[in-house]
Amino acid sequence: MLHIFSLGIAVTGILFGLCGAATAADLRQLEPEHSFSVAEIPGLERTRVREFRSSNGVYWFLLQNPGREGYRLVSTDMSGRLLANIGLPGGGDARSLAVTDGVVATLFFNFQKKRTVLLQYDFKGTLLSEEAVLCGSDGLLVLSGRPAVVCVDGNILVYGDGGQTSRYSSWIRSGSLAESLSSGALAIIDQETAQIVLNEYRTGTLTAKSVQAPEIETALAKVTRAKARAAAVLSTTDPPLGRHVIIVDTAADPSGFYLLLWPYHGATGPSVVHVDNDGLLKARYHCRTGGEDLGPLHKIDVQGGYLILAATNGRVLRYALTTTTA
């Protein structure tokens, strides 16, 4: 995912404040209907999930090898059966993941050459292209069915055939996550505050939203208390506190986008807030784990009426989005 400035800032003389607040929807309890671990597949033991995406009944993972020695792109079917295992070049760092109808893409930073390239593979593992990324970037989107690199200054480079690129401006900035919506807008979510900007990147229009959900309010309160406790024991010579994230990942489907909240209790499972394409609260979910702490569930995607969560240790949980009210 991608990384925004604090919302409610002045842009070209206009103050974008918080508007369109939505009230709480009914909470729905979700039980996992299927679970497996990609790290239990022979040859993938002790790998760690860095990125996760689902597309057309296939799960794609960006995995880091044991001992932080290299990366690989791996796909499975929804039952966990291995489909593809693509080893990435050594001597670098891979980040972000984008999947289109025929391509899986990732960004790779070569330590020796000190440059980032966009690697695109077909689903069998054949390298289709390796394009130099000339802006600082650690994020990918899919726009118009194509992999798109998000630069640190907010510019978006959409990669077409033959290395041709189209450039768009956006308000994606450091500290945010972004999703491409079916409405044609970008949803930009501040990880620290859960404030949202809907960005019509083709026209430059911005609309700020504030989603009022009990789960978000609870997470913000926990972060506020944690900051206060930490600040109370810091001296003037200690380094400043880091950022406290409450939105750890996001996903989108035609109905809107989904926010995976942090922190949560490992044995009871995380909360997910569903927001529609207009920035209004649509649903609230509690994703149960069966009373077992499965490790940090830090990645989310949605596909075909299912919500899928992935943990760093390789565990994948699938939930049907047809549930009863709590």
C-alpha positions in Angstrom: 0.0 0.0 0.0 0.9 3.6 -0.2 2.1 6.1 2.2 -0.8 11.3 3.4 -0.4 14.4 5.0 -2.7 15.4 7.8 -6.1 16.1 6.3 -7.8 19.5 6.8 -4.9 21.5 5.3 -5.0 24.5 3.1 -4.4 23.8 -0.6 -4.1 26.8 -3.0 -6.0 28.9 -0.5 -8.9 26.5 0.1 -9.3 24.7 3.5 -10.5 21.2 3.1 -12.1 20.4 6.4 -14.1 17.3 7.5 -17.5 16.8 5.9 -19.9 14.1 5.0 -19.7 12.4 8.4 -21.5 9.0 8.5 -23.2 7.4 11.5 -22.6 3.9 12.9 -24.0 1.0 10.9 -24.9 -2.3 12.5 -21.9 -4.5 13.6 -21.6 -7.8 11.7 -19.8 -10.7 13.2 -17.7 -12.8 10.6 -16.5 -16.3 11.2 -13.7 -17.7 9.0 -15.1 -20.2 6.5 -11.6 -21.3 5.3 -8.0 -21.0 6.5 -4.6 -22.1 5.4 -1.0 -21.1 5.7 1.2 -20.3 2.7 4.2 -20.8 4.9 3.2 -24.5 5.3 3.6 -25.1 1.6 6.8 -27.2 1.0 9.6 -24.9 0.0 8.0 -21.8 1.5 8.5 -22.7 5.2 9.3 -19.7 7.4 8.7 -17.2 4.7 7.0 -13.9 5.8 4.1 -12.2 4.0 5.0 -8.6 3.0 2.1 -8.0 0.5 -1.1 -9.8 -0.4 -3.6 -9.4 -3.2 -6.5 -11.5 -4.6 -7.7 -11.6 -8.2 -10.1 -13.8 -10.1 -10.0 -16.6 -7.6 -6.2 -16.5 -7.1 -4.2 -15.3 -4.1 -0.9 -13.5 -4.8 1.8 -13.0 -2.1 5.0 -11.1 -2.0 7.0 -13.2 0.4 10.3 -12.6 2.1 12.6 -15.6 2.4 13.8 -16.9 5.8 16.6 -14.8 7.2 15.5 -11.8 5.1 17.4 -13.3 2.1 15.5 -12.3 -1.0 11.9 -12.3 -2.1 9.5 -14.3 -4.2 6.1 -13.8 -5.8 3.8 -16.8 -5.0 0.2 -17.5 -6.1 -2.3 -20.1 -4.8 -5.9 -21.0 -5.5 -8.4 -20.1 -2.8 -7.9 -23.5 -1.1 -4.2 -22.9 -0.7 -2.9 -25.0 -3.6 0.4 -23.7 -5.0 0.0 -22.3 -8.5 3.2 -20.2 -9.1 6.5 -19.6 -7.3 8.6 -16.8 -8.9 12.0 -16.1 -7.4 13.0 -12.4 -7.6 16.5 -11.1 -8.2 18.9 -11.1 -5.2 20.7 -8.1 -3.8 17.7 -5.9 -3.3 14.5 -5.0 -1.6 11.0 -5.8 -3.0 7.9 -3.8 -2.0 4.3 -3.4 -3.0 2.3 -5.6 -5.2 -0.2 -5.1 -8.1 -2.2 -7.7 -10.0 -4.0 -7.1 -13.3 -5.9 -9.6 -15.5 -2.6 -10.9 -16.9 0.3 -9.4 -15.0 1.7 -9.4 -11.5 4.0 -6.5 -10.7 6.3 -5.4 -7.9 8.9 -2.7 -7.2 12.5 -3.8 -6.7 15.3 -1.7 -5.4 18.8 -2.9 -6.4 21.2 -2.2 -3.6 24.3 -2.2 -5.8 22.9 -0.1 -8.7 20.9 2.1 -6.3 17.9 2.2 -8.5 14.3 1.0 -8.5 12.7 -1.0 -11.3 9.1 -2.1 -11.9 9.1 -5.8 -12.6 6.2 -7.3 -14.5 5.6 -11.1 -14.8 3.0 -13.2 -16.4 1.2 -15.6 -14.2 3.5 -18.5 -15.1 6.6 -16.5 -13.9 8.0 -15.2 -17.2 9.5 -11.8 -16.8 7.6 -9.5 -19.3 9.4 -6.2 -18.6 11.8 -4.4 -16.3 11.3 -0.6 -16.4 13.4 1.9 -14.5 11.3 4.0 -12.0 12.8 7.5 -12.2 10.9 8.9 -9.2 11.2 7.8 -5.5 8.4 5.3 -4.9 7.3 2.4 -2.7 3.7 2.0 -3.8 1.7 0.5 -6.7 -1.9 0.9 -7.8 -3.9 -0.6 -10.6 -5.4 2.1 -12.8 -7.4 1.3 -16.0 -6.2 -2.3 -15.7 -2.5 -1.3 -15.7 0.2 -1.3 -13.0 0.7 2.3 -11.8 3.7 3.6 -9.8 2.9 6.2 -7.1 5.8 8.7 -6.7 6.6 10.3 -3.4 5.4 13.7 -4.7 2.0 12.2 -5.6 2.5 11.8 -9.3 1.2 8.6 -10.7 2.9 6.8 -13.6 0.6 4.3 -15.4 2.7 1.8 -17.4 1.3 0.6 -20.7 2.6 -1.6 -23.5 6.2 -1.1 -24.6 7.1 1.0 -21.5 4.8 3.8 -22.5 3.6 5.8 -19.4 0.8 8.2 -18.7 1.3 10.7 -15.9 -1.4 12.0 -13.4 -1.2 14.2 -10.4 -2.7 13.1 -7.1 -2.8 14.1 -3.4 -1.3 10.8 -2.2 1.5 11.6 0.2 3.7 10.0 2.8 1.7 8.5 5.7 -1.3 7.4 3.7 -2.9 4.4 2.0 -4.7 4.7 -1.3 -7.2 2.7 -3.2 -8.4 3.1 -6.8 -12.3 3.1 -6.7 -14.8 1.9 -9.3 -16.1 5.4 -9.4 -12.8 6.6 -11.0 -11.6 8.4 -7.8 -8.8 7.6 -5.5 -9.6 7.1 -1.8 -6.7 8.4 0.3 -6.7 7.3 3.9 -4.5 8.8 6.6 -3.1 5.8 8.6 -2.8 7.7 11.9 -6.3 9.5 12.0 -8.5 7.5 9.5 -9.4 10.8 7.8 -10.2 10.3 4.1 -9.8 12.3 1.0 -11.6 11.3 -2.3 -9.4 12.6 -5.1 -10.7 12.8 -8.7 -7.2 12.6 -10.0 -8.2 13.3 -13.6 -9.8 16.7 -12.6 -7.9 17.4 -9.4 -11.2 17.6 -7.3 -10.8 16.8 -3.6 -13.5 15.9 -1.1 -12.7 15.3 2.5 -14.6 12.8 4.6 -14.8 11.8 8.2 -16.2 8.3 9.0 -17.7 7.9 12.4 -17.4 4.3 13.5 -17.0 3.1 17.1 -14.1 0.9 16.1 -12.2 4.0 14.7 -13.0 6.0 17.8 -11.8 3.2 20.1 -8.6 2.8 18.2 -7.9 6.6 18.3 -8.5 6.6 22.1 -6.1 3.7 22.6 -3.4 5.5 20.6 -4.0 8.7 22.5 -3.5 6.9 25.8 -0.4 5.0 24.5 1.1 8.3 23.4 0.4 9.9 26.8 2.0 7.0 28.7 5.1 7.1 26.5 5.4 10.8 26.7 5.3 10.7 30.5 8.5 8.6 30.7 10.5 10.4 27.9 13.2 12.8 28.8 14.0 15.9 26.7 17.0 14.1 25.2 15.0 11.1 24.0 14.2 10.8 20.3 10.6 11.8 19.4 7.8 9.2 19.4 7.1 7.5 16.1 3.8 7.5 14.3 0.9 5.4 15.7 -1.0 3.7 13.0 -4.7 2.7 13.3 -5.3 1.8 9.7 -2.9 -0.9 8.8 -4.2 -1.8 5.3 -7.0 -1.2 2.9 -8.7 -2.9 0.0 -11.4 -2.0 -2.5 -14.2 -3.6 -4.5 -17.0 -2.1 -6.7 -19.0 -1.2 -3.6 -16.3 0.9 -2.0 -13.3 0.4 0.2 -12.4 -1.4 3.4 -10.2 -0.3 6.4 -8.4 -2.9 8.5 -8.0 -1.4 12.0 -5.2 -1.7 14.5 -4.6 -2.5 17.4 -6.8 -5.5 18.1 -6.8 -8.5 20.5 -5.1 -11.4 18.8 -7.5 -14.1 20.2 -10.7 -12.2 19.2 -9.7 -10.8 15.8 -9.6 -7.4 14.1 -12.2 -4.9 13.0 -12.9 -3.8 9.5 -14.9 -0.7 8.4 -16.5 -0.7 5.0 -16.9 2.7 3.3 -18.8 3.3 0.1 -17.5 5.2 -3.0 -19.0 8.5 -1.7 -17.0 8.2 1.6 -20.0 7.1 3.7 -20.0 4.3 6.3 -21.6 1.2 4.8 -20.8 -1.6 7.2 -18.8 -2.7 10.3 -17.3 -6.1 10.6 -15.6 -8.0 13.5 -13.4 -10.8 12.0 -13.2 -13.6 14.5 -10.3 -15.9 14.6 -11.8 -18.8 16.6 -10.1 -17.8 19.8 -6.6 -18.4 18.5 -3.9 -15.8 18.1 -2.8 -16.3 14.5 -0.1 -13.6 14.5 -0.5 -10.0 13.2 -3.3 -10.0 10.5 -1.9 -7.0 8.6 -3.2 -7.4 5.0 -6.7 -7.3 3.6 -8.4 -7.8 0.3 -11.9 -8.4 -1.0 -13.1 -10.5 -3.9 -16.3 -12.1 -5.1 -18.2 -11.5 -1.9 -15.4 -12.6 0.3 -13.1 -10.7 2.7 -9.6 -12.1 3.0 -7.1 -11.4 5.7 -3.4 -12.4 5.7 -0.9 -12.5 8.6 2.8 -12.0 8.5 3.4 -15.6 9.3 1.5 -16.8 6.2 -1.9 -17.6 7.7 -4.8 -16.6 5.4 -8.4 -16.4 6.6 -11.4 -16.1 4.3 -14.8 -14.7 5.4 -18.1 -14.6 3.5 -19.7 -11.1 3.6 -23.2 -12.5 4.1 -23.6 -12.5 7.9 -26.0 -11.8 10.7 -26.2 -8.7 12.8 -24.6 -9.0 16.3 
